Amino acid sequence: MQTPDKEDRYWLFSGKNFTLIQVNRKERNLAEVVQNPGPLTDWGSLQAVEGESSPPFKKIDAVMQWPDDRNKYWMFSGSRFLRINVADDWPHMDTRISKDSKPSPLSDWSSLDNTSPSFKKIDAVTRTPDDDNEYWVFSGSHYLRLKVNDGQYHSDIVVQAPKPLSEWGGLGPYPSFAAGIDAVMQMPDIPKEYVVFSGQQYLRTSWTGSEWLVK
């Protein structure tokens, strides 16, 4: 999850914890931790509010930054999603988009609810390199391409139907990656280059304009 104010800083989520890293934009193999791992309970927007008996999200599966507002995000956990706002600058206070908003079932996201195979849980999301309003969305061993429009309601449409993950990013020769991924991070200085995470492994892949290359 890229921070709203710095393109080279990302929050990484793992289980009930998170950390903040900075990617070296000159030496892309290097990343340093700028905030030690902490509990997800530090995120105020993810904690219970009046009328809720327990926190809505105990872990984060995927995050999608709004196309027209870098401070706003969709957070996915299991079969639900939530809209939050994150302030610029440290300590990046986070709040729900409206004070009384609650997590919504993924079935409310109509374009994702009508796919085949079905996308009942979102594992990862990343922007495409050629259109800030289009995203690759990953679920299990499949992915699709989604276009989200600017504006109050952010209407969206699937512009590429689900395909096997083995056809994305040159992942075909890597069975553990083709079976499912945990996250994808677009590099800050090279939009066509991505880091893909699966279990305890990662790889770097880039789009040349005609084919994917795994580095």
BELBEL-V902072 format. One record per backbone hydrogen bond with DSSP energy under -1.0 kcal/mol. CO is the residue of the C=O (numbers start at 0). NH is the residue of the N-H. If there is no record, write none. Layout:
BEGIN
{{CO NH} {CO NH}}
END
This chain:
BEGIN
{{0 10} {5 8} {7 22} {8 2} {9 20} {11 18} {13 16} {15 39} {16 13} {17 37} {18 11} {19 33} {19 34} {20 9} {21 31} {26 29} {29 23} {31 21} {34 19} {37 17} {38 41} {39 42} {42 45} {43 46} {45 56} {48 51} {61 75} {63 73} {68 71} {70 85} {71 65} {72 83} {73 63} {74 81} {75 60} {75 61} {76 79} {78 105} {79 76} {80 103} {81 74} {82 96} {83 72} {84 94} {88 91} {92 86} {94 84} {97 100} {103 80} {104 107} {105 108} {107 109} {108 111} {108 112} {109 113} {123 137} {125 135} {130 133} {132 147} {133 127} {134 145} {135 125} {136 143} {137 122} {137 123} {138 141} {140 164} {141 138} {142 162} {143 136} {144 158} {144 159} {145 134} {146 156} {154 148} {156 146} {159 144} {162 142} {163 166} {164 167} {167 170} {170 173} {173 177} {174 178} {182 196} {184 194} {189 192} {191 206} {192 186} {193 204} {194 184} {195 202} {196 181} {196 182} {197 200} {200 197} {202 195} {203 214} {204 193} {205 212} {210 207} {212 205}}
END
